[in-house]
Amino acid sequence: MSEDFAWLTEDGRELYEEYSGRWIAVLDGRVIRVGETPTEAARQADAEHPGADYIPKAVDPEPERI
């Protein structure tokens, strides 16, 4: 899981450009699901990756906050 945190930090700009204002679920260094709410992203991630230890993350709509 710590690798996912490092990936989120390193790829912050790219995440902002693609997912600004939405929620993502990250697993193994990649975005596995995207939603407008944390519940939506988590529900989709749980359905496709049951029991996985993914990271839910809000992608701030303002890039300087990343």
Secondary structure, 3 states (H helix, E strand, C coil): CHHHHHHHHHCHHHHHHHHCCCEEEEECCEEEEEECCHHHHHHHHHHHCCCCCCEEEECCCCHHHC
